[in-house]
Amino acid sequence: MKILVIGSGIAGLGFALKAAEFAEVIIVTKKELRDCNSYYAQGGLAAVFDKNDNFELHIKDTLRAGDGLCNEDAVKLVVSNAPKQILWLKKQGVKFDKQLSKEAVHSRARIVHSGDITGERIEEVLIANIKKNPKIKVYEDAVAVELLKEENRCVGAVILKGDKTFTICAGATVLATGGLGRLYKNTCNPDVATGDGFTLAYNAGAELEDMEFVQFHPTGLYNTPFLISETLRGEGGHLLNNKGEIYMPKYHRDGELAPRDVVSKFTVDEMKKTNTDHVHLDVTHLGADYLKKRFPRIYARCLEQGVDLTKEPIPVTPTAHYSCGGVKINLKAETTIPGLYAIGEASCSGFHGADRLASNSLTDCLVFGHVLADNLRDKNHLVKECKDKQFKIVKYNNNTLKKEIQSIMWDKVGIIRTETELGQALKRLETIKKELDKVDGISHELVELRDMVTASIVITKCALARKESRGTHFLREYPKRDDERWKKHSVISLGGLYHS
């Protein structure tokens, strides 16, 4: 059996190592293996290890953050399998700190971490093990152009590497392509996070679910793509407006530890009230020695920006962080197209609902990677013949258009939305898509631009259709959650949009 994995984050690499026990695995990734969202994850993995914690509490916290839209079966699946997946990581060679951390909305300390570079340390171990495995082949600097189908079954993909395309036929194709933060002007995501997997699946006819729910992290380091971890607030950090006032307690009983969508929204409101484009996070009271030891990467990065977090507040602003929606999957990681699977941020099982609980993302990646490996282990998807498809290679790079898409999404499909601005965004995005579709041929940059604009259109359509505010989606004309009419999921495909 041959399995194609598109993407190289913790979901894709973790799955690949398990799948290599029974299959030949090919990994395709846009840049180097380490270029992914997972690598930059600071916080850690949420899992029950403490004697004062239990699965029921972790489930309850996840459901609370998800604001009424979580798939409870998915939540139970991930939470109950999380501890053994972290033990699997330890067997792979990942070293974690002994002390558990606490983050927003978590009722207990349950964040397993490795300093403030957890994702980097996991990725380094997994990459080393991938490179040693003779059953895994890797194509770096390679872009998936299109999924291939025969008789409505996914049978592989067309890949662009350099100035040549080639076809990879596979019995199973796995989307582990990560998120879409780079659709937005302000983001903490790396350059590769342009929504590729969402567009690949959408163009192939798969269903996508809950795409309007884009999470904005409240604390990106001002004027940089660097994230200031949730853990700093979990450890007691305070958000201050430009008058030096602690403002979150007046908006929510949990203050800085309210759900991310709540903190981001009221931070934007506070910025507007005080006519500024950032706020501050004060952690000076936690002590210099502790901060330098617990958060060495954040401390060093702030110093690079001229900020000593042990002596002064950190300038921060909300930043596009995570897609709670994705390619619709069931509890076996199967999409609505046979032969096509999705895991990690590219997927949507309903685990996160309308807003993701802090440090649940890497846990999700590991568990569904394991679930999918078990699903495919006993199957023998023979590699069907897939027809080679040729594309004309052209030189095309329009950075101006890329920046326009990012500005549209930030200004009109961001933290606070209005029907008028969503309509304006959709109209312009569809015009841009038509312009790009007229170009005869492909290039790395053109494929990425097409992926970006298609994913942006999908998000905007779903946001425009949801006439309420829930989780990360806040619509000015409908500022309240409406369970009677809208406690349902958005599902979109080439065939249209419906709610279920």
C-alpha positions as CSV (number, residue, x, y, z in Angstrom):
1,M,0.0,0.0,0.0
2,K,1.3,3.5,-0.9
3,I,0.2,6.5,1.2
4,L,0.7,10.1,0.1
5,V,0.9,12.7,3.0
6,I,0.7,16.3,2.0
7,G,2.2,18.5,4.8
8,S,4.9,18.1,7.4
9,G,3.6,19.3,10.8
10,I,3.1,17.1,13.8
11,A,-0.1,15.6,12.4
12,G,1.5,14.5,9.1
13,L,4.9,13.4,10.6
14,G,3.3,11.6,13.5
15,F,0.9,9.7,11.2
16,A,3.7,9.0,8.7
17,L,5.9,7.2,11.3
18,K,2.9,5.1,12.4
19,A,1.8,4.3,8.8
20,A,5.3,3.3,7.8
21,E,4.8,0.2,10.0
22,F,2.5,-1.2,7.3
23,A,2.8,0.9,4.1
24,E,5.1,2.9,1.9
25,V,4.8,6.6,2.7
26,I,5.5,9.6,0.6
27,I,5.6,13.1,2.2
28,V,5.3,16.2,0.1
29,T,5.9,19.6,1.7
30,K,6.0,23.1,0.4
31,K,9.4,24.1,1.9
32,E,11.6,22.2,4.3
33,L,10.0,19.6,6.7
34,R,10.3,22.1,9.6
35,D,8.4,24.9,7.8
36,C,5.0,24.4,9.4
37,N,2.8,25.9,12.1
38,S,3.6,23.0,14.5
39,Y,7.3,24.1,14.6
40,Y,6.3,27.4,16.1
41,A,3.9,26.1,18.7
42,Q,5.1,27.4,22.1
43,G,2.5,26.3,24.6
44,G,2.2,22.6,24.5
45,L,-0.3,19.7,24.5
46,A,-3.4,19.5,26.7
47,A,-3.7,16.1,28.4
48,V,-4.8,14.7,31.7
49,F,-1.9,13.6,33.8
50,D,-2.4,15.4,37.2
51,K,-4.0,13.5,40.0
52,N,-6.4,16.4,40.5
53,D,-7.5,16.3,36.9
54,N,-9.7,14.0,34.9
55,F,-11.2,13.4,31.4
56,E,-14.5,14.8,32.4
57,L,-13.0,18.2,33.3
58,H,-10.9,18.4,30.1
59,I,-14.0,17.5,28.1
60,K,-16.0,20.2,30.0
61,D,-13.4,22.8,29.3
62,T,-13.2,22.0,25.6
63,L,-17.0,22.2,25.3
64,R,-17.0,25.5,27.0
65,A,-14.4,27.0,24.7
66,G,-16.2,25.6,21.7
67,D,-19.3,27.7,22.4
68,G,-21.9,25.1,21.7
69,L,-20.7,23.7,18.5
70,C,-18.3,20.9,19.5
71,N,-18.9,17.3,18.4
72,E,-18.9,15.7,21.8
73,D,-17.9,12.3,20.4
74,A,-14.8,13.9,18.8
75,V,-14.0,15.6,22.1
76,K,-14.3,12.4,24.1
77,L,-12.1,10.6,21.5
78,V,-9.3,13.2,21.6
79,V,-9.3,13.7,25.4
80,S,-9.3,10.0,26.3
81,N,-6.5,9.2,23.8
82,A,-4.3,12.3,24.6
83,P,-2.2,10.9,27.4
84,K,-1.0,7.8,25.6
85,Q,-0.1,9.8,22.5
86,I,2.1,12.0,24.6
87,L,3.7,8.9,26.0
88,W,4.3,7.8,22.4
89,L,6.1,11.1,21.8
90,K,8.3,10.4,24.8
91,K,9.2,7.0,23.3
92,Q,10.1,8.8,20.1
93,G,12.6,10.8,22.1
94,V,10.8,14.0,23.0
95,K,11.7,15.4,26.4
96,F,9.1,17.4,28.3
97,D,9.3,19.5,31.4
98,K,8.0,17.8,34.6
99,Q,5.7,20.7,35.7
100,L,2.3,21.1,33.9
101,S,1.1,24.6,32.9
102,K,-2.3,26.2,33.1
103,E,-3.8,28.2,30.2
104,A,-7.0,30.1,29.5
105,V,-10.3,28.3,30.1
106,H,-8.5,25.2,31.5
107,S,-9.8,24.4,35.0
108,R,-6.7,22.5,35.8
109,A,-3.0,22.6,35.0
110,R,-2.7,20.1,32.1
111,I,-0.4,21.6,29.5
112,V,2.5,19.3,28.8
113,H,5.4,21.4,27.4
114,S,9.1,21.7,26.7
115,G,10.1,25.1,27.7
116,D,8.4,27.7,25.4
117,I,9.5,25.8,22.2
118,T,7.4,22.7,22.5
119,G,6.5,22.4,18.8
120,E,10.1,22.9,17.7
121,R,11.4,20.1,20.0
122,I,8.7,17.7,18.8
123,E,9.3,18.5,15.2
124,E,13.0,18.0,15.5
125,V,12.6,14.5,17.0
126,L,10.0,13.5,14.5
127,I,12.0,14.8,11.5
128,A,15.1,12.9,12.7
129,N,13.1,9.7,12.9
130,I,11.4,10.3,9.5
131,K,14.9,10.7,7.9
132,K,16.0,7.4,9.4
133,N,13.0,5.5,8.2
134,P,13.6,3.6,4.9
135,K,9.9,3.3,4.2
136,I,9.3,7.1,4.1
137,K,10.3,9.2,1.1
138,V,10.3,13.0,1.3
139,Y,9.8,15.7,-1.4
140,E,10.7,19.1,0.0
141,D,10.0,22.4,-1.9
142,A,7.1,20.7,-3.6
143,V,3.6,22.0,-4.0
144,A,0.4,19.9,-4.4
145,V,-1.4,21.4,-7.4
146,E,-4.4,19.3,-7.7
147,L,-5.9,16.1,-6.2
148,L,-6.6,13.3,-8.8
149,K,-9.8,11.3,-8.8
150,E,-10.9,8.2,-10.7
151,E,-14.5,7.1,-10.3
152,N,-15.0,9.6,-7.6
153,R,-12.2,8.2,-5.5
154,C,-9.0,10.2,-4.7
155,V,-6.1,8.4,-6.2
156,G,-3.2,10.8,-5.7
157,A,-2.1,14.3,-6.6
158,V,-0.2,16.4,-9.1
159,I,3.0,17.8,-7.6
160,L,5.0,20.8,-8.8
161,K,8.7,20.8,-7.9
162,G,11.0,23.4,-9.4
163,D,9.7,23.9,-13.0
164,K,8.4,20.4,-13.4
165,T,5.2,18.6,-12.5
166,F,4.8,14.9,-11.7
167,T,2.0,12.6,-10.5
168,I,2.0,10.6,-7.3
169,C,-0.6,7.8,-7.3
170,A,-1.6,6.5,-3.9
171,G,-4.1,4.2,-2.3
172,A,-4.7,6.8,0.4
173,T,-4.0,10.6,0.2
174,V,-3.8,12.4,3.5
175,L,-4.1,16.2,3.8
176,A,-2.0,17.4,6.8
177,T,-1.4,20.9,5.3
178,G,-2.0,23.0,8.4
179,G,-3.8,26.3,8.5
180,L,-4.5,29.6,6.8
181,G,-3.1,32.4,8.9
182,R,-1.3,33.9,5.9
183,L,-4.6,34.9,4.4
184,Y,-4.5,37.7,6.9
185,K,-2.3,40.8,7.0
186,N,-1.5,40.2,10.7
187,T,-0.7,36.6,11.7
188,C,1.7,34.6,13.7
189,N,1.7,31.8,11.1
190,P,4.7,31.0,8.9
191,D,4.7,31.9,5.2
192,V,3.5,28.4,4.2
193,A,0.1,28.7,6.0
194,T,-1.9,29.8,3.0
195,G,-4.9,27.4,3.2
196,D,-3.6,25.0,0.5
197,G,-5.3,21.9,1.9
198,F,-8.7,23.5,2.2
199,T,-8.6,24.6,-1.5
200,L,-7.2,21.2,-2.7
201,A,-10.1,19.4,-1.0
202,Y,-12.7,22.0,-2.1
203,N,-11.7,21.9,-5.7
204,A,-11.9,18.1,-5.6
205,G,-15.5,18.3,-4.4
206,A,-15.0,17.5,-0.7
207,E,-17.1,19.2,1.9
208,L,-15.6,21.8,4.3
209,E,-17.1,22.6,7.7
210,D,-17.3,25.6,9.9
211,M,-14.8,27.7,7.9
212,E,-16.1,31.0,9.3
213,F,-14.5,30.2,12.7
214,V,-11.0,31.6,12.4
215,Q,-9.3,32.1,15.8
216,F,-7.4,35.3,16.5
217,H,-4.9,35.0,19.3
218,P,-5.0,38.0,21.6
219,T,-1.3,38.5,22.0
220,G,0.9,38.6,19.0
221,L,4.1,40.6,19.5
222,Y,3.5,44.0,18.0
223,N,4.8,44.6,14.5
224,T,6.1,41.0,14.2
225,P,4.7,37.6,13.2
226,F,5.8,36.2,16.6
227,L,3.3,34.9,19.2
228,I,3.4,35.7,22.9
229,S,2.2,32.4,24.4
230,E,-1.1,32.0,26.2
231,T,0.9,30.6,29.1
232,L,2.2,34.0,30.1
233,R,-1.4,35.0,30.9
234,G,-2.0,31.6,32.5
235,E,0.9,32.3,34.8
236,G,-0.6,35.6,35.9
237,G,0.1,38.2,33.2
238,H,-2.2,41.2,32.8
239,L,-3.4,43.0,29.7
240,L,-3.1,46.8,30.0
241,N,-4.6,49.5,27.7
242,N,-2.5,52.6,26.7
243,K,-3.5,54.3,30.0
244,G,-1.9,51.4,31.9
245,E,-5.3,50.1,33.1
246,I,-6.1,46.4,33.5
247,Y,-9.2,46.1,31.3
248,M,-10.3,42.4,30.8
249,P,-12.0,41.9,34.3
250,K,-14.6,44.6,33.4
251,Y,-15.6,42.5,30.3
252,H,-15.4,38.9,31.6
253,R,-15.3,37.2,35.0
254,D,-12.3,35.2,33.9
255,G,-10.3,38.3,32.9
256,E,-7.3,37.6,30.8
257,L,-8.1,33.9,31.0
258,A,-11.4,34.2,29.2
259,P,-11.7,32.3,25.8
260,R,-9.5,33.7,23.1
261,D,-12.3,35.1,21.0
262,V,-13.6,37.1,24.0
263,V,-10.1,38.5,24.8
264,S,-9.4,39.4,21.2
265,K,-12.7,41.1,20.6
266,F,-12.5,43.2,23.7
267,T,-8.9,44.0,23.0
268,V,-9.9,45.4,19.7
269,D,-12.7,47.4,21.4
270,E,-10.2,48.8,23.9
271,M,-7.8,49.7,21.2
272,K,-10.5,51.7,19.4
273,K,-11.6,53.4,22.6
274,T,-8.0,54.6,23.3
275,N,-7.2,55.2,19.6
276,T,-4.1,52.9,19.5
277,D,-3.1,49.9,17.4
278,H,-1.8,47.7,20.3
279,V,-2.1,47.1,24.0
280,H,0.4,45.7,26.6
281,L,1.0,42.5,28.5
282,D,2.6,43.0,31.8
283,V,4.4,40.1,33.4
284,T,7.1,42.0,35.3
285,H,5.6,40.9,38.7
286,L,6.4,37.3,37.9
287,G,10.1,37.9,38.5
288,A,13.1,38.1,36.2
289,D,14.7,34.7,37.1
290,Y,11.5,32.8,36.6
291,L,10.7,34.5,33.3
292,K,14.1,33.9,31.8
293,K,14.1,30.3,32.8
294,R,10.5,29.4,31.8
295,F,10.2,31.6,28.7
296,P,13.7,31.8,27.2
297,R,12.6,32.1,23.5
298,I,10.0,34.8,24.3
299,Y,12.4,36.7,26.4
300,A,15.1,36.6,23.7
301,R,12.6,37.6,20.9
302,C,11.3,40.5,22.9
303,L,14.8,41.7,23.6
304,E,15.4,41.7,19.8
305,Q,12.5,44.1,19.6
306,G,14.0,46.3,22.3
307,V,11.6,45.1,25.0
308,D,12.9,43.6,28.3
309,L,9.8,41.8,29.5
310,T,11.3,41.5,33.0
311,K,11.2,45.3,33.4
312,E,8.5,46.6,31.1
313,P,5.1,45.5,29.6
314,I,5.2,43.8,26.2
315,P,3.4,45.6,23.3
316,V,0.9,43.1,21.8
317,T,-2.0,43.0,19.3
318,P,-4.5,40.3,18.2
319,T,-3.2,38.1,15.3
320,A,-4.7,35.5,13.0
321,H,-3.8,32.2,14.6
322,Y,-5.8,29.1,13.9
323,S,-8.6,27.7,11.7
324,C,-11.2,25.9,13.8
325,G,-13.0,24.7,10.7
326,G,-11.5,22.6,7.9
327,V,-12.0,19.6,5.6
328,K,-15.0,17.8,7.1
329,I,-14.0,14.4,8.5
330,N,-15.6,11.7,10.6
331,L,-14.1,10.0,13.6
332,K,-11.9,7.8,11.4
333,A,-10.4,10.9,9.7
334,E,-12.3,10.1,6.4
335,T,-13.4,13.0,4.3
336,T,-16.5,13.0,2.0
337,I,-14.3,11.7,-0.8
338,P,-13.2,8.0,-0.7
339,G,-9.5,7.7,-0.6
340,L,-9.0,11.2,0.8
341,Y,-8.3,11.8,4.5
342,A,-7.5,14.8,6.6
343,I,-5.8,15.4,10.0
344,G,-4.6,18.3,12.1
345,E,-5.6,21.9,11.4
346,A,-6.5,21.1,7.8
347,S,-9.4,18.9,9.1
348,C,-12.6,19.5,11.0
349,S,-14.0,16.8,13.2
350,G,-16.0,19.2,15.3
351,F,-13.5,18.8,18.2
352,H,-12.8,22.5,18.5
353,G,-16.3,23.8,17.8
354,A,-16.5,27.5,17.3
355,D,-13.3,28.3,19.2
356,R,-10.3,26.2,20.1
357,L,-9.2,25.6,23.7
358,A,-5.6,26.5,24.2
359,S,-3.1,23.7,23.6
360,N,-5.7,21.4,22.2
361,S,-4.4,21.7,18.7
362,L,-1.2,19.6,18.9
363,T,-3.2,17.0,20.9
364,D,-5.8,16.9,18.1
365,C,-3.0,16.4,15.5
366,L,-1.5,13.4,17.4
367,V,-4.7,11.7,18.2
368,F,-6.3,11.8,14.8
369,G,-2.9,10.8,13.2
370,H,-3.0,7.7,15.4
371,V,-6.7,7.1,14.6
372,L,-6.1,7.3,10.9
373,A,-3.1,5.0,11.0
374,D,-5.2,2.4,12.8
375,N,-8.0,3.0,10.3
376,L,-5.7,2.3,7.3
377,R,-3.7,-0.5,9.0
378,D,-6.2,-3.2,8.2
379,K,-7.1,-1.9,4.8
380,N,-5.4,-2.7,1.6
381,H,-6.2,0.2,-0.8
382,L,-4.5,-0.9,-3.9
383,V,-2.9,1.9,-5.9
384,K,-5.1,2.5,-8.8
385,E,-3.7,3.8,-12.1
386,C,-4.0,7.5,-12.2
387,K,-3.7,9.5,-15.4
388,D,-0.8,11.8,-15.6
389,K,-1.9,15.4,-15.9
390,Q,0.3,18.0,-17.5
391,F,0.4,21.7,-16.7
392,K,2.0,24.6,-18.5
393,I,4.7,26.2,-16.3
394,V,4.8,30.0,-16.4
395,K,6.6,32.8,-14.5
396,Y,4.0,34.5,-12.4
397,N,4.4,36.3,-9.1
398,N,2.0,39.1,-8.0
399,N,2.9,40.2,-4.5
400,T,0.6,43.2,-4.8
401,L,-2.4,40.9,-5.3
402,K,-1.3,38.7,-2.3
403,K,-1.1,41.8,-0.1
404,E,-4.5,42.9,-1.3
405,I,-6.1,39.5,-0.3
406,Q,-4.5,39.7,3.1
407,S,-5.7,43.3,3.7
408,I,-9.2,42.4,2.6
409,M,-9.4,39.5,5.0
410,W,-7.9,41.5,7.9
411,D,-10.1,44.6,7.4
412,K,-13.4,43.0,6.4
413,V,-13.3,39.3,7.4
414,G,-11.5,39.7,10.7
415,I,-12.2,39.8,14.4
416,I,-15.3,42.1,14.1
417,R,-17.4,41.6,11.0
418,T,-20.3,43.4,9.4
419,E,-22.6,42.2,6.6
420,T,-21.7,45.2,4.4
421,E,-18.0,44.6,4.7
422,L,-18.3,40.8,4.2
423,G,-20.3,41.5,1.0
424,Q,-17.7,43.9,-0.2
425,A,-14.9,41.4,0.5
426,L,-16.7,38.6,-1.3
427,K,-17.2,40.7,-4.4
428,R,-13.6,41.7,-4.7
429,L,-12.3,38.3,-3.8
430,E,-14.4,36.7,-6.6
431,T,-13.1,39.3,-9.0
432,I,-9.5,38.4,-8.0
433,K,-10.2,34.7,-8.5
434,K,-11.5,35.4,-12.0
435,E,-8.3,37.3,-12.8
436,L,-6.1,34.5,-11.6
437,D,-8.2,31.8,-13.4
438,K,-7.4,33.6,-16.7
439,V,-3.7,32.9,-16.3
440,D,-2.8,30.0,-18.5
441,G,-0.4,27.8,-16.6
442,I,1.0,27.4,-13.1
443,S,3.9,28.5,-10.9
444,H,4.6,28.0,-7.2
445,E,3.4,31.5,-6.5
446,L,0.3,31.2,-8.8
447,V,-0.8,28.0,-7.1
448,E,-0.5,29.6,-3.7
449,L,-2.4,32.7,-4.8
450,R,-5.2,30.6,-6.2
451,D,-5.3,28.6,-3.0
452,M,-5.4,31.8,-0.9
453,V,-8.2,33.4,-2.8
454,T,-10.4,30.3,-2.9
455,A,-10.0,29.6,0.8
456,S,-10.7,33.3,1.5
457,I,-13.9,33.1,-0.5
458,V,-15.0,30.0,1.4
459,I,-14.5,31.7,4.7
460,T,-16.3,34.8,3.6
461,K,-19.3,32.9,2.3
462,C,-19.7,31.0,5.5
463,A,-19.3,34.1,7.6
464,L,-21.9,36.0,5.6
465,A,-24.4,33.1,6.0
466,R,-24.1,32.8,9.8
467,K,-26.6,35.3,11.2
468,E,-25.4,35.2,14.8
469,S,-22.2,35.7,16.9
470,R,-20.6,32.6,18.3
471,G,-17.1,31.7,19.2
472,T,-14.6,33.4,16.9
473,H,-17.3,34.7,14.6
474,F,-18.6,38.1,15.7
475,L,-21.2,39.7,13.3
476,R,-22.0,43.3,14.3
477,E,-25.7,43.1,13.1
478,Y,-26.3,39.9,15.1
479,P,-24.1,40.3,18.3
480,K,-25.6,37.4,20.3
481,R,-25.4,33.7,20.1
482,D,-28.7,32.2,18.7
483,D,-29.0,28.5,19.6
484,E,-32.6,28.3,18.4
485,R,-31.7,29.1,14.8
486,W,-27.9,28.6,14.6
487,K,-26.7,25.8,16.7
488,K,-25.6,24.0,13.6
489,H,-22.5,23.6,11.4
490,S,-21.8,25.4,8.1
491,V,-21.0,22.9,5.4
492,I,-19.7,24.2,2.0
493,S,-18.6,22.5,-1.2
494,L,-18.6,23.1,-4.9
495,G,-22.3,22.2,-4.7
496,G,-23.2,25.0,-2.4
497,L,-23.6,25.9,1.3
498,Y,-25.9,24.3,3.8
499,H,-26.2,24.1,7.6
500,S,-26.6,20.9,9.6
